[in-house]
Amino acid sequence: MTKQEFKSLTTREFTDKEYEAIETVYTFHPAISETEGKKQIAGLYDTFGFRIIADMLPTAIKAKELEEQMTRKRHELEELKEEFKRLKDPSI
């Protein structure tokens, strides 16, 4: 979601720094829907202000870290599978 999209969905003003946190929560918080997330985050911000975003930010950051870790592990697993294939059949 772009800053302009968010601005059009919300009635409250926000700073660039606040938008960075809003974007992180929107993108990574596990309670934000993949299909209705834009409306959800705008509704939360309109109803509760930045305080709710600040409270949700640590969870979003942790979720981001876990997603990155899972991606690295999947990549490692694929590399191990390829190495195992070569071990089984050296002609590969």
N, C-alpha and C positions, 0 to 999 in steps of 0.2 A: 504494500500500500504506500502510495506516495504521500508526502506532506500535504499536497493540495487535496487529495482524496479525503484525507482525514479532516482537513479544515472544512470541507464541504459537508461532512457528516456530523460535525460537532458544533455546539453553540458557544463553547468556551474558547478563550484565547489560550495559547501555549507558546513557550519559548522553543528555540532550536534544541536546547539541552533536554527539555521535557519531552520533546518529540522523539529524541533518541531513545529514551526510556520507554515511551509509548510503543515505538516500533519494535523494540526488543520484547516487550510483553506480548504484543500482538503476534509476533512471529513465533515465539518459543514457549509461551506459557501453556501448559497442558490443558487448562480449563477453557482456553479460547478455541472455538470451533474453526475447523478448516474451511467450512462453507459459509458460516455466518459471522466470522471473526471481525470483519470490519464494522458491522453494525454493533456487535457485542462491545468491542473496545470503545467505540464512540459513545455508546449508551452508558458504559461504566464511567467514562470520563465526564460526561454531562451530568450524571447523577451524583457522583462522589468526588469529582475533581481529581487533582493530581495525587492526592493522598492514597487512593486505591491503587494507582499505578506504582507508586513508590513501595507499597506493601507487597505487590505482586512481583516486583522486579527480581528479588533474590531467587524466587522459584523459577522464573523465566531464565535467569542466568544459569542456574543449576541444570535445567532441562537442556539448554544449549550445549553446555559442557558434556552432558551425557550423550546427546545426539552426535556430537563430534567424536566422542570416544567410541561409540558404536560404529560409526563410519570407519574409523581407523581399524577397529577390530575386524570388521567385515573385509576390509582390504587385506589385512594380515592373513585372514582365513583363506582368501582367494589365492594369495601367494603361496601359502602352505599346501593348498590343494594342487597347484601347478607343480610345486616341487615334488610332491608325492607322486604325481603322474609321471614326471621325468624319472623318478626312482624306479617306478614299476616298468617303464618302457623307455630305456635310454635313447632310443632312436628318435624321440620326440624333440 
